[in-house]
Amino acid sequence: MRRHGQRSEHTETDETAYYMGSAPWQAQEVLPATRQHWQIENGLHWVKDVTFQEDEPPRRGSHAPVTWGIFNSFAITLARRYGWRTVPQALRVWANQLSMVFSFLV
């Protein structure tokens, strides 16, 4: 797959990505699957990595990483469902309004 674009006024990009797999797909089938994968990556995993720093968790042992992962996904879902522009913006408001947070749980 080749992609050409412009990131800023003075910076052009030209990227080529190669995909390998064992599925017997035609070229027309690879593009939608790739786009779907990156939509998930950019919409959820990237937010979790940047906002909650899940790639370098300080929580270790037992069930803590899984529990925090579920909590982080729940927070992202609530932020999007209630129309916050960004997840960090919602977290800042929720940090000062615990009654609002508890109302989500009831």
C-alpha positions as CSV (number, residue, x, y, z in Angstrom):
1,M,0.0,0.0,0.0
2,R,1.4,3.4,-0.9
3,R,0.3,6.7,0.7
4,H,1.4,10.1,-0.3
5,G,0.3,13.3,1.5
6,Q,1.3,16.5,3.1
7,R,1.6,16.9,6.9
8,S,2.4,20.6,7.0
9,E,3.0,23.4,4.6
10,H,6.7,22.4,4.2
11,T,6.6,18.6,4.8
12,E,5.4,16.0,2.3
13,T,5.1,12.3,3.1
14,D,5.5,9.3,0.9
15,E,5.1,6.0,2.7
16,T,4.9,2.5,1.5
17,A,3.6,-0.3,3.8
18,Y,3.9,-4.0,3.0
19,Y,1.5,-6.6,4.5
20,M,2.1,-10.2,4.9
21,G,-0.4,-12.8,5.9
22,S,-1.6,-16.3,5.5
23,A,-5.2,-15.5,4.5
24,P,-5.9,-16.1,0.8
25,W,-7.1,-12.5,0.2
26,Q,-7.3,-10.5,-3.0
27,A,-6.0,-6.9,-3.0
28,Q,-9.5,-5.5,-2.8
29,E,-10.1,-7.3,0.5
30,V,-6.9,-6.2,2.2
31,L,-7.7,-2.5,2.2
32,P,-11.0,-2.6,4.1
33,A,-9.5,-5.0,6.7
34,T,-6.5,-2.7,7.1
35,R,-8.6,0.4,7.5
36,Q,-10.8,-1.4,10.1
37,H,-7.7,-2.4,12.1
38,W,-6.3,1.2,12.1
39,Q,-9.7,2.6,13.0
40,I,-9.7,0.4,16.1
41,E,-6.0,1.3,16.8
42,N,-6.5,5.0,16.5
43,G,-9.9,5.1,18.2
44,L,-9.2,3.1,21.2
45,H,-5.7,1.7,21.7
46,W,-4.0,5.0,20.9
47,V,-6.2,6.9,23.3
48,K,-5.5,4.3,26.0
49,D,-1.8,4.4,25.4
50,V,-1.5,8.2,25.4
51,T,-4.2,9.2,28.0
52,F,-3.7,6.3,30.4
53,Q,-0.2,5.3,29.5
54,E,-1.2,1.7,29.3
55,D,2.0,0.7,27.5
56,E,4.0,1.4,30.6
57,P,1.7,0.5,33.5
58,P,3.0,1.1,37.0
59,R,0.4,-1.4,38.2
60,R,1.8,-4.9,38.5
61,G,0.7,-8.2,39.9
62,S,-2.4,-10.2,40.2
63,H,-5.4,-8.7,38.4
64,A,-4.5,-5.0,38.6
65,P,-3.5,-4.5,34.9
66,V,-6.7,-6.1,33.7
67,T,-8.8,-4.2,36.2
68,W,-7.3,-0.9,35.2
69,G,-7.7,-1.7,31.5
70,I,-11.4,-2.3,32.0
71,F,-11.7,0.9,34.0
72,N,-9.9,2.9,31.3
73,S,-12.2,1.5,28.6
74,F,-15.2,2.4,30.7
75,A,-13.9,5.9,31.1
76,I,-13.4,6.3,27.4
77,T,-16.9,5.0,26.7
78,L,-18.5,7.4,29.1
79,A,-16.5,10.4,27.8
80,R,-17.6,9.6,24.2
81,R,-21.2,8.8,25.2
82,Y,-21.7,12.0,27.1
83,G,-20.2,14.1,24.3
84,W,-16.9,15.3,25.7
85,R,-14.5,16.6,23.0
86,T,-11.5,14.7,24.5
87,V,-11.1,12.0,27.1
88,P,-8.5,14.1,29.1
89,Q,-11.1,17.0,29.2
90,A,-13.7,14.6,30.7
91,L,-11.2,13.3,33.2
92,R,-10.3,16.8,34.4
93,V,-14.0,17.6,35.0
94,W,-14.7,14.3,36.7
95,A,-11.7,14.7,39.0
96,N,-13.5,17.7,40.6
97,Q,-17.1,16.4,40.4
98,L,-17.2,13.0,42.1
99,S,-21.0,13.1,42.4
100,M,-21.2,13.1,38.6
101,V,-18.9,10.1,38.5
102,F,-21.0,8.2,41.0
103,S,-24.2,9.0,39.1
104,F,-22.7,7.1,36.1
105,L,-22.4,4.0,38.3
106,V,-26.1,3.9,39.5
